[in-house]
Amino acid sequence: MKLLHVDSSILGAGSVSRTLSAGIVEQLARAMPGLEITYRDLGTDPVPHLSGGYLAAGSAEPAALDPALQQDLTLGSEVLAEFLAADIVVIGAPMYNFTISSQLKAWIDRLAVAGKTFRYTADGPVGLAGDKRIIVASSRGGIYSEGSALAAIDHQEPYLRVIFGFFGITDIRFVRAEGVAMGDAHRTRSIDGARREIDLLQAA
């Protein structure tokens, strides 16, 4: 079994999503001896945002591409290959301004490749990566979960459900710590609750 661990917080050691994603990986490694883990840190080593040159490069002769674009194409292929090879993907995804970080969005943009993670048919798009399990370590400063006063402006978790669902993935789970900016007591309770949920994660 292969696990891809992706962090996208820019807060370093102070990040709640990093703490939770690490806990998820540790729990799964205990539950699945021999688990092969690949780690990508989008906070410290971000994937560049898509460019027009990148999108046009598929129809260009390799020799005509400048070295920087060739390097970007190689990175894009590596990112996609890591994702496609993984049986489980654990993502540390903090909420920034009601949505995901731009670093995480740039990574996802490298995954949305027709013929690889989805394809278009006469009946509409079909996902091609449905054999994966996604676990998202979600952190939010306020309360945005269903039924809350701010639920309508949550564009973080709904987006992740939609995009990975578009890739055909149905096994998507969120381990959430929210309200972490609402005082120390609330932060502690929320993180402790997420950790208890992590302790219950199983191999399948």
Residue pairs with C-beta under 8 A, 6 or more apart in sequence:
1 32
1 34
1 35
1 36
1 87
1 88
2 35
2 36
2 37
2 38
2 85
2 86
2 87
2 88
3 25
3 28
3 29
3 35
3 36
3 37
3 38
3 86
3 87
3 88
3 89
3 90
4 37
4 38
4 40
4 82
4 83
4 85
4 86
4 88
4 89
4 90
5 21
5 22
5 25
5 37
5 38
5 39
5 40
5 90
6 21
6 39
6 40
6 41
6 42
6 89
6 90
6 91
6 92
6 104
6 107
7 15
7 17
7 18
7 21
7 39
7 40
7 41
7 42
7 43
7 91
7 92
8 17
8 42
8 43
8 91
8 92
8 93
8 94
8 100
8 101
8 103
8 104
8 107
9 15
9 16
9 17
9 18
9 43
9 92
9 94
9 101
9 139
10 43
10 101
10 103
11 18
11 43
11 94
12 18
12 43
15 43
15 92
15 94
15 139
16 94
16 139
16 177
16 180
16 187
16 191
17 92
17 93
17 94
17 137
17 138
17 139
17 177
18 92
18 137
19 191
20 92
20 137
20 139
20 175
20 177
20 191
20 194
20 195
20 198
21 90
21 91
21 92
21 137
23 137
23 195
23 198
24 90
24 135
24 137
24 175
24 198
24 201
25 37
25 90
27 198
27 199
27 201
28 35
28 88
28 90
28 201
28 203
29 35
29 37
31 201
31 202
31 203
32 203
38 82
38 85
38 86
40 79
40 82
40 107
42 101
42 103
42 104
42 106
42 107
43 101
43 103
46 103
46 106
47 75
47 76
47 79
47 103
47 106
47 107
47 110
48 72
48 75
48 106
49 102
49 106
49 109
50 106
50 109
50 110
51 72
53 69
54 69
54 72
54 73
54 76
57 65
57 69
57 73
62 70
65 73
75 110
76 110
79 107
79 110
79 111
80 110
80 111
80 113
80 116
80 117
83 89
83 111
83 117
83 129
84 116
84 117
84 129
86 132
87 131
87 132
87 133
88 132
88 133
88 134
88 135
89 132
89 133
89 134
89 135
90 135
90 136
90 137
91 104
91 134
91 135
91 136
91 137
91 160
92 137
92 139
93 100
93 101
93 104
93 136
93 137
93 138
93 139
93 156
93 160
94 100
94 101
94 138
94 139
94 140
95 138
95 139
95 140
95 141
95 144
95 154
95 156
96 102
98 144
98 153
98 154
98 155
98 156
99 155
99 156
99 159
100 108
100 156
100 159
100 160
108 163
111 117
111 167
112 118
112 163
112 166
112 167
114 120
115 128
116 128
116 129
117 127
117 128
117 129
117 167
117 168
118 125
118 126
118 127
118 128
118 129
118 166
118 167
118 168
119 125
119 126
119 128
120 126
125 166
126 168
127 165
127 166
127 167
127 168
127 169
128 167
128 168
129 167
129 168
129 169
130 167
130 168
130 169
130 170
132 169
132 171
133 169
133 171
133 173
134 160
134 164
134 169
134 171
134 172
134 173
135 173
135 174
135 175
135 201
136 157
136 160
136 172
136 173
136 174
136 175
137 175
137 194
138 156
138 157
138 174
138 175
138 176
138 177
138 178
139 176
139 177
139 178
139 180
140 154
140 156
140 176
140 177
140 178
140 179
140 180
141 178
141 179
141 180
141 181
141 182
142 150
142 178
142 179
142 181
142 182
143 149
143 150
143 178
143 179
143 182
144 150
144 151
144 153
144 154
144 156
144 157
144 178
145 151
145 154
145 176
145 178
157 174
157 176
160 172
161 172
164 172
165 172
175 194
175 197
175 198
176 194
177 187
177 190
177 191
177 193
177 194
178 190
179 186
179 187
179 190
180 186
180 187
180 190
180 191
181 187
